């Protein structure tokens, strides 16, 4: 089994990164966030540099990217589902 860890997504939004991680976890993919401390520190000064990465095992990377892409195509502010403010 390949235990190498790879980044599958990056964002400057901690809420989106956390939602992606929860989506992957719900699908049985272990995911971790990296860069959250640095992002929090940098955000006030230079938000464009405050990247937060989502890491998974390399063996899960393709599926993780698919899930994140699907979630993103459903709505820009709502990985994994419709925006609760605009949903009927």
C-alpha positions in Angstrom: 0.0 0.0 0.0 1.3 3.4 -0.9 1.5 5.6 2.2 3.1 8.6 0.5 1.2 11.8 1.3 0.2 14.3 -1.4 -1.7 17.6 -1.7 -4.9 17.3 -3.6 -6.2 20.9 -3.2 -5.3 24.3 -1.9 -7.3 27.3 -0.9 -6.9 30.5 1.2 -10.3 29.9 2.8 -10.1 27.8 6.1 -13.8 27.1 6.0 -13.6 25.6 2.5 -10.5 23.6 3.4 -12.3 22.2 6.4 -15.4 21.3 4.3 -13.2 19.5 1.8 -11.6 17.5 4.6 -14.9 16.6 6.1 -16.2 15.6 2.6 -13.3 13.3 2.1 -13.5 11.9 5.6 -17.2 11.1 5.0 -16.2 9.2 1.9 -13.6 7.1 3.8 -10.6 9.0 2.8 -8.3 10.2 5.6 -7.4 13.8 4.9 -5.3 16.4 6.8 -5.0 20.1 6.4 -1.5 21.7 6.2 -0.5 25.3 6.5 -3.4 26.4 8.8 -1.1 28.1 11.4 0.8 29.9 8.7 -2.4 30.8 6.9 -4.0 32.3 10.0 -0.9 34.4 10.7 -0.5 35.6 7.1 -4.2 36.2 6.3 -4.4 39.7 7.8 -1.3 40.9 6.0 -1.4 39.0 2.7 -4.4 36.8 2.2 -3.2 35.6 -1.3 -0.2 33.9 0.5 -2.3 32.2 3.1 -2.6 28.8 1.4 -4.1 25.8 3.2 -3.4 22.4 1.6 -5.5 19.3 1.8 -3.3 16.2 2.1 -4.3 12.5 1.5 -2.5 9.3 0.8 -1.3 9.0 -2.8 -3.5 5.9 -3.3 -6.6 8.1 -2.5 -5.5 11.2 -4.5 -7.4 10.6 -7.7 -10.7 9.9 -5.9 -10.2 12.8 -3.5 -9.6 15.2 -6.4 -12.8 13.9 -8.1 -14.8 14.5 -5.0 -13.5 18.0 -4.5 -14.1 18.8 -8.1 -17.7 17.5 -7.9 -18.3 19.5 -4.8 -16.9 22.7 -6.4 -19.0 22.2 -9.5 -22.1 22.1 -7.2 -21.5 25.6 -6.0 -18.5 27.9 -5.3 -19.3 28.4 -1.6 -20.5 24.9 -0.8 -18.3 21.9 -1.2 -20.5 18.9 -0.9 -23.8 20.5 -1.4 -26.0 23.5 -2.3 -25.6 26.9 -0.6 -28.0 26.8 2.3 -28.7 30.6 1.8 -29.9 30.1 -1.7 -31.3 26.5 -1.6 -35.1 26.3 -1.8 
